[in-house]
Amino acid sequence: MIKESLIAEFEKIMGKENVLTSKEALRAYSYDGTTNWVREPDVVVFPTTASEVAAVVKIANAERIPVTPRGGGTNLSGGSVPWLGGIVLCMTKMDKILKIDKENLSATVEPGVVLQDLTLRLAKEGLFFPPDPQSFLGATMGGIISENAGGPACVKYGVTKQYVLGIEVVLASGDIVSLGGRTLKNVVGYDLLHIFISAEGTLGVITKAELKLNPIPPAKKTIVVVYDDVAKAGEGVFRVLENGVVPDKIELIDNWVINRIEEMMPIGLPKEADAVLLFEADGVPEAVEKEAEKIVEITKKYGATDVKIAKDADEANKYWLARKAGFAAVFGKAKTVLAEDVTVPRGRIPDLIRKCKELAKKYDVEVTVLGHAGDGNLHPSILTDVGNKEHYARAMKAMDGIIEGAVELGGVLSGEHGIGLEKQKFFNKVTDPVVVDMMKGVKALLDPGNIMNPGKIWN
């Protein structure tokens, strides 16, 4: 428990309205986007400036109180769950878009800015921030940077780390430092900036970020490709790419998800299809036309049963809305969902999908597959119920098999959700011990008291 005198100190720093200790508040901030990790904090605080963050962290460091930075809480690895109690440092009130520099294609934002709000604001200037995790309606920029989020468009544009020019961060000591800058090129000493990207809040608290932006492409086309075998759909991904076509998005939806989406919001997806691939080509109009034609040609050649180009933006938006609804469709159909985030080389996507099917049959569980097929990042999800011990045990074995299978195929544990609590037991198995020791050394240097999001990545 945190001493009442410290609660009073936090209230002096941020105001009583920004310090919560009620049972309801502690419960509300005890979980994230997962359904199987829950732990209540002792207090939830809402800083509004970097200096307030620094003041709270400095007290926490002196008292050795765990600090869990948190944004929208949409992550799927247990990363923002306060596993050792202590303070949840919720950054959602630091939500200002401080500057949009159209001339230099950059934006300066606070960590609590919601991605959707940023996207809408940038669109008015003809700009966009390419990383687009599907939790964009609630995901905040601090969390997006801390998890190195991706999304559908990263097949062409890359992930968050390619779009962070600089950050302001509060260290465990309470010091406020700036890393990186506003220029595209910056080779001034060690690249410390990128240590904090994907650190999952274990090294410090991001309080400001300078982002690289792109102009919105003048043209887009959506192509819907239908398959009678989900593994053939996986093959279709790398066949398109190996023929020199790089769409900005390639998304996969399997039969189970297709049918759940059609139950929720009928838009005419083929219910009998084993899988659908959604491609989006963007760029100058002439190039987009040629890319769309090439995608149709290649996918027909390699096993597609039907291919359709959306006739206009309205029809295209319906398909992408369906893809965005995919996780809602999955999570709405089970008390507990084990949502995976494995990534394999694109040529091994068919093998990973076959592995998922084998494990579903072996353990008699429902395994659905959707995800960012263009970069090999799939999200197999297992439907179960943590209250049914026997079924849950089988589901966990299937999940372990999926992760192990991805690694055996040359893949990695996580493409965009991080390690958090979810994948700790695999982290040490698949990571070189020397590398683990290097990471722990960085952690010990920057956070010797181990107060920043303790219990995450490794235990």
C-alpha positions as a Markdown table, in Angstrom:
| # | Residue | x | y | z |
|---|---|---|---|---|
| 1 | Met | 0.0 | 0.0 | 0.0 |
| 2 | Ile | 1.1 | 3.6 | -0.7 |
| 3 | Lys | 1.3 | 5.8 | 2.3 |
| 4 | Glu | -1.5 | 8.4 | 2.6 |
| 5 | Ser | 1.1 | 11.1 | 2.9 |
| 6 | Leu | 2.3 | 10.2 | -0.6 |
| 7 | Ile | -1.2 | 10.3 | -2.0 |
| 8 | Ala | -1.5 | 13.8 | -0.5 |
| 9 | Glu | 1.8 | 14.7 | -2.2 |
| 10 | Phe | 0.5 | 13.5 | -5.6 |
| 11 | Glu | -2.7 | 15.6 | -5.1 |
| 12 | Lys | -0.5 | 18.7 | -4.5 |
| 13 | Ile | 1.4 | 18.0 | -7.7 |
| 14 | Met | -1.5 | 17.2 | -10.0 |
| 15 | Gly | -4.7 | 18.2 | -8.2 |
| 16 | Lys | -7.1 | 15.9 | -6.4 |
| 17 | Glu | -9.2 | 15.4 | -9.5 |
| 18 | Asn | -6.1 | 13.7 | -11.2 |
| 19 | Val | -5.4 | 11.2 | -8.4 |
| 20 | Leu | -7.8 | 8.3 | -8.1 |
| 21 | Thr | -7.9 | 5.7 | -5.3 |
| 22 | Ser | -11.5 | 4.4 | -5.4 |
| 23 | Lys | -12.2 | 0.7 | -5.9 |
| 24 | Glu | -13.9 | 1.4 | -9.2 |
| 25 | Ala | -10.9 | 3.3 | -10.6 |
| 26 | Leu | -8.4 | 0.8 | -9.4 |
| 27 | Arg | -10.4 | -2.0 | -11.0 |
| 28 | Ala | -10.8 | 0.0 | -14.3 |
| 29 | Tyr | -7.0 | 0.3 | -14.6 |
| 30 | Ser | -6.2 | -3.3 | -13.6 |
| 31 | Tyr | -6.3 | -4.8 | -17.1 |
| 32 | Asp | -5.5 | -4.0 | -20.8 |
| 33 | Gly | -6.8 | -5.3 | -24.1 |
| 34 | Thr | -6.1 | -8.9 | -23.1 |
| 35 | Thr | -8.7 | -10.9 | -21.2 |
| 36 | Asn | -6.4 | -13.0 | -18.9 |
| 37 | Trp | -4.1 | -10.5 | -17.0 |
| 38 | Val | -5.5 | -8.5 | -14.1 |
| 39 | Arg | -3.8 | -6.7 | -11.2 |
| 40 | Glu | -5.0 | -3.6 | -9.4 |
| 41 | Pro | -2.7 | -0.6 | -8.8 |
| 42 | Asp | -2.7 | 1.3 | -5.5 |
| 43 | Val | -3.3 | 4.6 | -7.2 |
| 44 | Val | -4.0 | 6.0 | -10.6 |
| 45 | Val | -2.6 | 9.4 | -11.5 |
| 46 | Phe | -3.1 | 11.7 | -14.5 |
| 47 | Pro | -0.2 | 14.1 | -15.1 |
| 48 | Thr | -0.7 | 17.0 | -17.5 |
| 49 | Thr | 2.9 | 18.1 | -18.0 |
| 50 | Ala | 6.4 | 16.6 | -18.2 |
| 51 | Ser | 7.3 | 18.3 | -14.9 |
| 52 | Glu | 4.4 | 16.6 | -13.1 |
| 53 | Val | 5.5 | 13.2 | -14.6 |
| 54 | Ala | 9.0 | 13.9 | -13.3 |
| 55 | Ala | 7.8 | 14.8 | -9.8 |
| 56 | Val | 5.8 | 11.6 | -9.5 |
| 57 | Val | 8.6 | 9.4 | -10.8 |
| 58 | Lys | 11.1 | 11.0 | -8.5 |
| 59 | Ile | 9.0 | 10.3 | -5.5 |
| 60 | Ala | 8.3 | 6.7 | -6.7 |
| 61 | Asn | 12.1 | 6.2 | -7.2 |
| 62 | Ala | 12.9 | 7.4 | -3.7 |
| 63 | Glu | 10.2 | 5.2 | -2.2 |
| 64 | Arg | 10.8 | 2.2 | -4.6 |
| 65 | Ile | 7.2 | 2.2 | -5.8 |
| 66 | Pro | 6.4 | 0.5 | -9.1 |
| 67 | Val | 5.3 | 2.8 | -11.9 |
| 68 | Thr | 3.3 | 1.5 | -14.8 |
| 69 | Pro | 3.0 | 4.0 | -17.7 |
| 70 | Arg | -0.4 | 3.7 | -19.5 |
| 71 | Gly | -2.1 | 5.2 | -22.5 |
| 72 | Gly | -5.4 | 3.9 | -23.9 |
| 73 | Gly | -4.8 | 0.4 | -22.5 |
| 74 | Thr | -5.4 | -1.2 | -25.9 |
| 75 | Asn | -2.3 | -3.3 | -25.9 |
| 76 | Leu | -2.5 | -7.1 | -26.1 |
| 77 | Ser | 0.4 | -8.4 | -24.0 |
| 78 | Gly | -0.4 | -7.3 | -20.5 |
| 79 | Gly | 2.1 | -4.5 | -20.9 |
| 80 | Ser | 0.1 | -1.8 | -19.2 |
| 81 | Val | -1.2 | -4.1 | -16.4 |
| 82 | Pro | 0.4 | -2.9 | -13.0 |
| 83 | Trp | 1.7 | -6.4 | -12.2 |
| 84 | Leu | 3.4 | -5.3 | -9.0 |
| 85 | Gly | 0.8 | -2.8 | -8.0 |
| 86 | Gly | 2.0 | 0.7 | -7.2 |
| 87 | Ile | 1.2 | 3.7 | -9.5 |
| 88 | Val | -0.5 | 3.6 | -12.8 |
| 89 | Leu | 0.8 | 6.7 | -14.6 |
| 90 | Cys | -2.0 | 7.4 | -17.1 |
| 91 | Met | -0.9 | 9.8 | -19.8 |
| 92 | Thr | -4.3 | 10.4 | -21.5 |
| 93 | Lys | -4.6 | 14.0 | -20.3 |
| 94 | Met | -1.3 | 14.9 | -22.1 |
| 95 | Asp | -3.2 | 14.9 | -25.4 |
| 96 | Lys | -2.1 | 17.9 | -27.3 |
| 97 | Ile | -1.0 | 18.0 | -31.0 |
| 98 | Leu | 1.6 | 20.7 | -30.4 |
| 99 | Lys | 2.7 | 21.3 | -33.9 |
| 100 | Ile | 2.2 | 20.2 | -37.5 |
| 101 | Asp | 5.1 | 21.3 | -39.8 |
| 102 | Lys | 3.9 | 20.7 | -43.3 |
| 103 | Glu | 7.1 | 22.1 | -44.8 |
| 104 | Asn | 9.3 | 19.6 | -43.0 |
| 105 | Leu | 6.6 | 16.8 | -43.0 |
| 106 | Ser | 6.7 | 16.4 | -39.2 |
| 107 | Ala | 4.4 | 16.7 | -36.2 |
| 108 | Thr | 5.1 | 17.2 | -32.5 |
| 109 | Val | 2.7 | 15.4 | -30.1 |
| 110 | Glu | 2.1 | 14.6 | -26.5 |
| 111 | Pro | 1.9 | 10.9 | -25.5 |
| 112 | Gly | -1.8 | 10.9 | -24.8 |
| 113 | Val | -2.8 | 11.9 | -28.4 |
| 114 | Val | -5.2 | 9.2 | -29.8 |
| 115 | Leu | -4.0 | 8.0 | -33.2 |
| 116 | Gln | -7.4 | 8.5 | -34.8 |
| 117 | Asp | -7.4 | 12.2 | -33.6 |
| 118 | Leu | -4.0 | 12.7 | -35.1 |
| 119 | Thr | -5.0 | 11.0 | -38.4 |
| 120 | Leu | -8.0 | 13.3 | -38.8 |
| 121 | Arg | -6.0 | 16.4 | -38.0 |
| 122 | Leu | -3.2 | 15.5 | -40.4 |
| 123 | Ala | -5.7 | 14.7 | -43.2 |
| 124 | Lys | -6.7 | 18.4 | -43.2 |
| 125 | Glu | -3.1 | 19.1 | -44.2 |
| 126 | Gly | -2.9 | 16.3 | -46.8 |
| 127 | Leu | -0.6 | 14.3 | -44.5 |
| 128 | Phe | -0.6 | 11.0 | -42.7 |
| 129 | Phe | 1.3 | 9.0 | -40.1 |
| 130 | Pro | 1.7 | 5.5 | -41.8 |
| 131 | Pro | 1.7 | 3.2 | -38.7 |
| 132 | Asp | -1.9 | 2.2 | -38.3 |
| 133 | Pro | -2.6 | -0.4 | -35.5 |
| 134 | Gln | -6.2 | -1.6 | -35.6 |
| 135 | Ser | -6.7 | -0.1 | -32.1 |
| 136 | Phe | -6.4 | 3.4 | -33.6 |
| 137 | Leu | -9.7 | 4.5 | -32.0 |
| 138 | Gly | -8.2 | 4.3 | -28.5 |
| 139 | Ala | -4.4 | 3.7 | -28.9 |
| 140 | Thr | -2.3 | 6.7 | -27.8 |
| 141 | Met | 1.0 | 7.8 | -29.3 |
| 142 | Gly | 3.1 | 7.0 | -26.2 |
| 143 | Gly | 2.0 | 3.4 | -26.2 |
| 144 | Ile | 2.3 | 3.2 | -30.0 |
| 145 | Ile | 6.0 | 4.2 | -29.7 |
| 146 | Ser | 6.6 | 2.1 | -26.6 |
| 147 | Glu | 5.3 | -1.0 | -28.4 |
| 148 | Asn | 6.7 | -0.1 | -31.8 |
| 149 | Ala | 3.3 | -0.6 | -33.3 |
| 150 | Gly | 2.7 | -1.6 | -36.9 |
| 151 | Gly | -0.6 | -2.2 | -38.6 |
| 152 | Pro | -1.7 | -3.0 | -42.2 |
| 153 | Ala | 0.3 | -0.3 | -44.0 |
| 154 | Cys | 3.7 | -1.4 | -42.7 |
| 155 | Val | 4.2 | -3.8 | -45.6 |
| 156 | Lys | 5.0 | -0.7 | -47.7 |
| 157 | Tyr | 5.7 | 2.0 | -45.2 |
| 158 | Gly | 7.4 | 0.3 | -42.3 |
| 159 | Val | 6.6 | 0.4 | -38.5 |
| 160 | Thr | 6.6 | 3.1 | -35.9 |
| 161 | Lys | 10.4 | 3.2 | -35.4 |
| 162 | Gln | 10.8 | 4.5 | -38.9 |
| 163 | Tyr | 8.6 | 7.5 | -38.1 |
| 164 | Val | 10.0 | 8.7 | -34.7 |
| 165 | Leu | 12.5 | 11.5 | -35.1 |
| 166 | Gly | 12.9 | 12.4 | -31.5 |
| 167 | Ile | 11.3 | 12.0 | -28.0 |
| 168 | Glu | 11.3 | 13.7 | -24.7 |
| 169 | Val | 11.4 | 11.1 | -21.9 |
| 170 | Val | 11.4 | 11.2 | -18.1 |
| 171 | Leu | 13.9 | 8.7 | -16.7 |
| 172 | Ala | 13.5 | 6.8 | -13.4 |
| 173 | Ser | 15.6 | 9.4 | -11.7 |
| 174 | Gly | 13.1 | 12.1 | -12.6 |
| 175 | Asp | 15.4 | 13.7 | -15.1 |
| 176 | Ile | 13.8 | 15.0 | -18.3 |
| 177 | Val | 15.9 | 14.3 | -21.4 |
| 178 | Ser | 15.5 | 14.8 | -25.1 |
| 179 | Leu | 16.7 | 12.2 | -27.6 |
| 180 | Gly | 16.9 | 12.4 | -31.4 |
| 181 | Gly | 15.7 | 15.6 | -32.9 |
| 182 | Arg | 13.6 | 17.0 | -35.8 |
| 183 | Thr | 15.9 | 16.1 | -38.7 |
| 184 | Leu | 15.8 | 13.0 | -40.9 |
| 185 | Lys | 19.6 | 12.4 | -40.4 |
| 186 | Asn | 21.1 | 12.5 | -36.9 |
| 187 | Val | 24.4 | 10.7 | -36.1 |
| 188 | Val | 25.5 | 12.3 | -32.9 |
| 189 | Gly | 26.8 | 9.7 | -30.6 |
| 190 | Tyr | 24.9 | 6.5 | -29.6 |
| 191 | Asp | 21.4 | 6.1 | -31.1 |
| 192 | Leu | 19.7 | 6.2 | -27.6 |
| 193 | Leu | 16.4 | 7.2 | -29.1 |
| 194 | His | 15.7 | 3.8 | -30.4 |
| 195 | Ile | 16.4 | 2.1 | -27.1 |
| 196 | Phe | 13.1 | 3.6 | -25.8 |
| 197 | Ile | 11.1 | 2.5 | -28.9 |
| 198 | Ser | 9.6 | -0.9 | -28.1 |
| 199 | Ala | 11.0 | -0.8 | -24.5 |
| 200 | Glu | 7.4 | -1.2 | -23.3 |
| 201 | Gly | 7.7 | 1.5 | -20.7 |
| 202 | Thr | 10.5 | -0.3 | -18.8 |
| 203 | Leu | 13.1 | 2.4 | -19.3 |
| 204 | Gly | 11.2 | 5.7 | -18.9 |
| 205 | Val | 8.1 | 7.7 | -19.7 |
| 206 | Ile | 7.7 | 9.3 | -23.1 |
| 207 | Thr | 6.3 | 12.8 | -22.6 |
| 208 | Lys | 6.6 | 14.2 | -26.2 |
| 209 | Ala | 7.5 | 12.9 | -29.6 |
| 210 | Glu | 8.6 | 14.3 | -33.0 |
| 211 | Leu | 7.0 | 12.3 | -35.8 |
| 212 | Lys | 7.9 | 11.9 | -39.4 |
| 213 | Leu | 4.9 | 12.2 | -41.8 |
| 214 | Asn | 4.1 | 11.4 | -45.4 |
| 215 | Pro | 1.8 | 13.2 | -47.9 |
| 216 | Ile | -1.4 | 11.3 | -48.5 |
| 217 | Pro | -1.1 | 9.4 | -51.8 |
| 218 | Pro | -3.4 | 10.8 | -54.6 |
| 219 | Ala | -4.9 | 7.5 | -55.5 |
| 220 | Lys | -5.9 | 4.1 | -54.0 |
| 221 | Lys | -7.5 | 0.9 | -55.1 |
| 222 | Thr | -8.7 | -2.1 | -53.1 |
| 223 | Ile | -8.6 | -5.6 | -54.4 |
| 224 | Val | -10.6 | -8.4 | -52.8 |
| 225 | Val | -9.2 | -11.9 | -53.5 |
| 226 | Val | -11.1 | -15.1 | -52.5 |
| 227 | Tyr | -9.5 | -18.5 | -51.8 |
| 228 | Asp | -10.9 | -21.9 | -51.1 |
| 229 | Asp | -7.8 | -22.7 | -49.0 |
| 230 | Val | -6.4 | -20.3 | -46.4 |
| 231 | Ala | -2.9 | -21.7 | -47.0 |
| 232 | Lys | -3.2 | -20.7 | -50.7 |
| 233 | Ala | -4.0 | -17.2 | -49.6 |
| 234 | Gly | -0.8 | -17.2 | -47.6 |
| 235 | Glu | 1.1 | -18.2 | -50.8 |
| 236 | Gly | -0.7 | -15.4 | -52.7 |
| 237 | Val | 1.0 | -12.9 | -50.5 |
| 238 | Phe | 4.6 | -13.7 | -51.3 |
| 239 | Arg | 3.7 | -14.4 | -55.0 |
| 240 | Val | 2.5 | -10.8 | -55.4 |
| 241 | Leu | 5.5 | -9.4 | -53.7 |
| 242 | Glu | 8.1 | -11.5 | -55.5 |
| 243 | Asn | 6.7 | -10.2 | -58.8 |
| 244 | Gly | 7.7 | -6.7 | -57.9 |
| 245 | Val | 4.4 | -5.4 | -56.7 |
| 246 | Val | 4.4 | -3.7 | -53.2 |
| 247 | Pro | 0.9 | -2.8 | -52.1 |
| 248 | Asp | 0.6 | -0.6 | -49.0 |
| 249 | Lys | -1.7 | -3.2 | -47.4 |
| 250 | Ile | -2.2 | -7.0 | -47.6 |
| 251 | Glu | -4.6 | -8.3 | -45.0 |
| 252 | Leu | -5.8 | -11.9 | -44.4 |
| 253 | Ile | -9.2 | -12.9 | -43.0 |
| 254 | Asp | -10.1 | -16.6 | -42.5 |
| 255 | Asn | -13.5 | -18.3 | -42.9 |
| 256 | Trp | -14.5 | -18.1 | -39.3 |
| 257 | Val | -13.8 | -14.4 | -39.1 |
| 258 | Ile | -15.5 | -13.7 | -42.4 |
| 259 | Asn | -18.7 | -15.3 | -41.1 |
| 260 | Arg | -18.6 | -13.5 | -37.8 |
| 261 | Ile | -18.1 | -10.2 | -39.6 |
| 262 | Glu | -21.1 | -11.0 | -41.9 |
| 263 | Glu | -23.2 | -11.7 | -38.8 |
| 264 | Met | -22.2 | -8.3 | -37.3 |
| 265 | Met | -22.3 | -6.1 | -40.4 |
| 266 | Pro | -23.3 | -7.8 | -43.6 |
| 267 | Ile | -21.3 | -6.3 | -46.5 |
| 268 | Gly | -21.3 | -9.3 | -48.9 |
| 269 | Leu | -18.1 | -11.1 | -48.0 |
| 270 | Pro | -18.2 | -14.6 | -49.4 |
| 271 | Lys | -19.2 | -16.9 | -46.5 |
| 272 | Glu | -18.1 | -20.0 | -48.2 |
| 273 | Ala | -14.5 | -18.8 | -48.8 |
| 274 | Asp | -11.8 | -20.4 | -46.7 |
| 275 | Ala | -10.0 | -17.0 | -46.7 |
| 276 | Val | -10.0 | -13.6 | -48.2 |
| 277 | Leu | -7.0 | -11.3 | -48.9 |
| 278 | Leu | -7.5 | -7.6 | -49.0 |
| 279 | Phe | -4.9 | -5.7 | -51.0 |
| 280 | Glu | -4.6 | -1.9 | -51.2 |
| 281 | Ala | -2.4 | -0.2 | -53.8 |
| 282 | Asp | -1.7 | 3.5 | -53.4 |
| 283 | Gly | 0.4 | 6.1 | -55.2 |
| 284 | Val | 0.0 | 8.1 | -58.4 |
| 285 | Pro | -3.1 | 7.1 | -60.4 |
| 286 | Glu | -1.3 | 5.5 | -63.3 |
| 287 | Ala | 0.9 | 3.3 | -61.1 |
| 288 | Val | -2.1 | 2.3 | -59.0 |
| 289 | Glu | -4.0 | 1.1 | -62.0 |
| 290 | Lys | -1.1 | -1.0 | -63.2 |
| 291 | Glu | -0.5 | -2.4 | -59.7 |
| 292 | Ala | -4.1 | -3.4 | -59.3 |
| 293 | Glu | -4.1 | -5.2 | -62.7 |
| 294 | Lys | -0.9 | -7.0 | -61.8 |
| 295 | Ile | -2.4 | -8.1 | -58.4 |
| 296 | Val | -5.5 | -9.5 | -60.2 |
| 297 | Glu | -3.3 | -11.3 | -62.7 |
| 298 | Ile | -0.9 | -12.9 | -60.2 |
| 299 | Thr | -3.5 | -14.0 | -57.6 |
| 300 | Lys | -5.6 | -15.6 | -60.3 |
| 301 | Lys | -2.5 | -17.5 | -61.5 |
| 302 | Tyr | -1.8 | -18.8 | -58.0 |
| 303 | Gly | -5.0 | -20.2 | -56.8 |
| 304 | Ala | -7.6 | -17.5 | -56.2 |
| 305 | Thr | -11.2 | -18.5 | -57.0 |
| 306 | Asp | -12.4 | -15.0 | -57.4 |
| 307 | Val | -10.9 | -11.5 | -57.6 |
| 308 | Lys | -12.7 | -8.2 | -57.4 |
| 309 | Ile | -11.5 | -4.6 | -57.6 |
| 310 | Ala | -13.7 | -2.3 | -55.5 |
| 311 | Lys | -15.6 | 0.1 | -57.8 |
| 312 | Asp | -15.2 | 3.2 | -55.7 |
| 313 | Ala | -14.0 | 4.5 | -52.3 |
| 314 | Asp | -17.3 | 3.7 | -50.5 |
| 315 | Glu | -17.1 | 0.0 | -51.5 |
| 316 | Ala | -13.4 | -0.1 | -50.5 |
| 317 | Asn | -14.1 | 1.5 | -47.2 |
| 318 | Lys | -16.7 | -1.2 | -46.4 |
| 319 | Tyr | -14.1 | -3.9 | -46.9 |
| 320 | Trp | -11.5 | -2.2 | -44.7 |
| 321 | Leu | -14.2 | -1.5 | -42.0 |
| 322 | Ala | -14.8 | -5.2 | -42.0 |
| 323 | Arg | -11.1 | -6.0 | -41.5 |
| 324 | Lys | -11.0 | -3.5 | -38.7 |
| 325 | Ala | -14.0 | -5.2 | -37.1 |
| 326 | Gly | -12.2 | -8.5 | -37.2 |
| 327 | Phe | -10.9 | -8.5 | -33.6 |
| 328 | Ala | -14.2 | -7.3 | -32.3 |
| 329 | Ala | -15.8 | -10.2 | -34.0 |
| 330 | Val | -13.4 | -12.6 | -32.4 |
| 331 | Phe | -13.4 | -11.2 | -28.9 |
| 332 | Gly | -17.2 | -11.1 | -28.9 |
| 333 | Lys | -17.5 | -14.8 | -29.3 |
| 334 | Ala | -15.7 | -16.2 | -26.2 |
| 335 | Lys | -15.2 | -15.4 | -22.6 |
| 336 | Thr | -11.4 | -15.6 | -23.0 |
| 337 | Val | -9.5 | -15.1 | -26.2 |
| 338 | Leu | -5.8 | -15.9 | -26.5 |
| 339 | Ala | -4.7 | -13.4 | -29.3 |
| 340 | Glu | -1.3 | -14.2 | -30.7 |
| 341 | Asp | 1.0 | -11.8 | -32.5 |
| 342 | Val | 3.6 | -14.0 | -34.3 |
| 343 | Thr | 5.6 | -13.0 | -37.3 |
| 344 | Val | 7.3 | -15.3 | -39.9 |
| 345 | Pro | 9.1 | -14.7 | -43.1 |
| 346 | Arg | 6.4 | -14.1 | -45.8 |
| 347 | Gly | 7.3 | -17.3 | -47.6 |
| 348 | Arg | 6.5 | -19.3 | -44.5 |
| 349 | Ile | 3.0 | -17.9 | -44.0 |
| 350 | Pro | 1.3 | -21.0 | -45.6 |
| 351 | Asp | 3.3 | -23.2 | -43.2 |
| 352 | Leu | 2.3 | -21.2 | -40.2 |
| 353 | Ile | -1.4 | -21.4 | -41.2 |
| 354 | Arg | -1.2 | -25.1 | -41.6 |
| 355 | Lys | 0.4 | -25.4 | -38.2 |
| 356 | Cys | -2.5 | -23.4 | -36.7 |
| 357 | Lys | -5.0 | -25.9 | -38.3 |
| 358 | Glu | -3.0 | -28.9 | -37.1 |
| 359 | Leu | -3.0 | -27.6 | -33.5 |
| 360 | Ala | -6.7 | -26.7 | -33.6 |
| 361 | Lys | -7.4 | -30.2 | -34.5 |
| 362 | Lys | -4.9 | -31.8 | -32.1 |
| 363 | Tyr | -6.2 | -29.9 | -29.1 |
| 364 | Asp | -9.9 | -29.6 | -30.2 |
| 365 | Val | -10.0 | -25.8 | -30.0 |
| 366 | Glu | -11.2 | -23.0 | -32.3 |
| 367 | Val | -8.3 | -21.2 | -33.8 |
| 368 | Thr | -9.0 | -18.3 | -36.1 |
| 369 | Val | -6.5 | -16.4 | -38.3 |
| 370 | Leu | -6.4 | -12.8 | -39.4 |
| 371 | Gly | -3.6 | -10.3 | -39.6 |
| 372 | His | -1.1 | -8.3 | -41.6 |
| 373 | Ala | -0.1 | -11.0 | -44.1 |
| 374 | Gly | 1.9 | -8.5 | -46.2 |
| 375 | Asp | 4.7 | -8.5 | -43.6 |
| 376 | Gly | 4.2 | -12.0 | -42.2 |
| 377 | Asn | 2.6 | -10.7 | -39.0 |
| 378 | Leu | -0.5 | -12.9 | -38.3 |
| 379 | His | -2.8 | -12.9 | -35.3 |
| 380 | Pro | -4.0 | -16.4 | -34.7 |
| 381 | Ser | -6.7 | -16.3 | -31.9 |
| 382 | Ile | -7.8 | -19.2 | -29.7 |
| 383 | Leu | -11.3 | -19.1 | -28.3 |
| 384 | Thr | -11.6 | -20.5 | -24.8 |
| 385 | Asp | -12.8 | -19.8 | -21.2 |
| 386 | Val | -10.4 | -19.3 | -18.4 |
| 387 | Gly | -13.2 | -20.6 | -16.1 |
| 388 | Asn | -13.1 | -24.0 | -17.9 |
| 389 | Lys | -9.8 | -25.3 | -16.6 |
| 390 | Glu | -9.7 | -28.3 | -18.9 |
| 391 | His | -10.5 | -26.4 | -22.1 |
| 392 | Tyr | -8.2 | -23.5 | -21.1 |
| 393 | Ala | -5.3 | -25.9 | -20.6 |
| 394 | Arg | -5.8 | -27.3 | -24.1 |
| 395 | Ala | -6.0 | -23.8 | -25.5 |
| 396 | Met | -2.7 | -22.8 | -23.7 |
| 397 | Lys | -1.0 | -25.8 | -25.2 |
| 398 | Ala | -2.2 | -24.8 | -28.7 |
| 399 | Met | -1.0 | -21.3 | -28.1 |
| 400 | Asp | 2.4 | -22.5 | -27.1 |
| 401 | Gly | 2.5 | -24.7 | -30.2 |
| 402 | Ile | 1.7 | -21.7 | -32.4 |
| 403 | Ile | 4.5 | -19.6 | -30.9 |
| 404 | Glu | 7.0 | -22.5 | -31.0 |
| 405 | Gly | 6.0 | -23.2 | -34.6 |
| 406 | Ala | 6.5 | -19.6 | -35.6 |
| 407 | Val | 10.0 | -19.5 | -34.2 |
| 408 | Glu | 10.9 | -22.8 | -35.8 |
| 409 | Leu | 9.8 | -21.3 | -39.1 |
| 410 | Gly | 12.4 | -18.5 | -38.7 |
| 411 | Gly | 9.9 | -16.1 | -37.1 |
| 412 | Val | 9.7 | -14.1 | -33.9 |
| 413 | Leu | 7.5 | -14.0 | -30.8 |
| 414 | Ser | 6.0 | -10.6 | -31.4 |
| 415 | Gly | 5.5 | -8.4 | -34.4 |
| 416 | Glu | 3.8 | -5.4 | -32.7 |
| 417 | His | 2.3 | -6.2 | -29.3 |
| 418 | Gly | 5.5 | -6.7 | -27.4 |
| 419 | Ile | 6.4 | -9.3 | -24.7 |
| 420 | Gly | 4.8 | -7.8 | -21.7 |
| 421 | Leu | 3.5 | -10.6 | -19.4 |
| 422 | Glu | 2.1 | -12.7 | -22.2 |
| 423 | Lys | 5.3 | -14.2 | -23.7 |
| 424 | Gln | 7.9 | -14.1 | -20.9 |
| 425 | Lys | 8.3 | -17.8 | -20.8 |
| 426 | Phe | 9.3 | -17.9 | -24.4 |
| 427 | Phe | 11.5 | -14.8 | -24.3 |
| 428 | Asn | 14.4 | -16.4 | -22.5 |
| 429 | Lys | 14.0 | -19.6 | -24.6 |
| 430 | Val | 14.5 | -17.9 | -27.9 |
| 431 | Thr | 16.7 | -14.9 | -27.1 |
| 432 | Asp | 20.5 | -15.2 | -26.9 |
| 433 | Pro | 21.4 | -15.1 | -23.2 |
| 434 | Val | 24.1 | -12.6 | -24.0 |
| 435 | Val | 21.5 | -10.3 | -25.6 |
| 436 | Val | 19.2 | -10.7 | -22.5 |
| 437 | Asp | 22.1 | -9.7 | -20.3 |
| 438 | Met | 22.7 | -6.7 | -22.5 |
| 439 | Met | 19.1 | -5.6 | -22.1 |
| 440 | Lys | 19.1 | -6.2 | -18.4 |
| 441 | Gly | 22.3 | -4.1 | -18.2 |
| 442 | Val | 20.6 | -1.2 | -20.0 |
| 443 | Lys | 17.7 | -1.5 | -17.6 |
| 444 | Ala | 19.9 | -1.5 | -14.6 |
| 445 | Leu | 21.8 | 1.6 | -15.8 |
| 446 | Leu | 18.6 | 3.6 | -16.5 |
| 447 | Asp | 16.4 | 2.2 | -13.8 |
| 448 | Pro | 18.6 | 0.8 | -11.0 |
| 449 | Gly | 15.6 | 0.7 | -8.6 |
| 450 | Asn | 13.6 | -1.3 | -11.1 |
| 451 | Ile | 10.5 | 0.9 | -10.7 |
| 452 | Met | 9.6 | 1.4 | -14.4 |
| 453 | Asn | 7.0 | -1.1 | -15.4 |
| 454 | Pro | 8.6 | -4.0 | -13.4 |
| 455 | Gly | 7.7 | -7.6 | -14.1 |
| 456 | Lys | 7.5 | -7.1 | -17.9 |
| 457 | Ile | 9.5 | -8.7 | -20.7 |
| 458 | Trp | 11.4 | -10.9 | -18.2 |
| 459 | Asn | 10.4 | -11.8 | -14.6 |
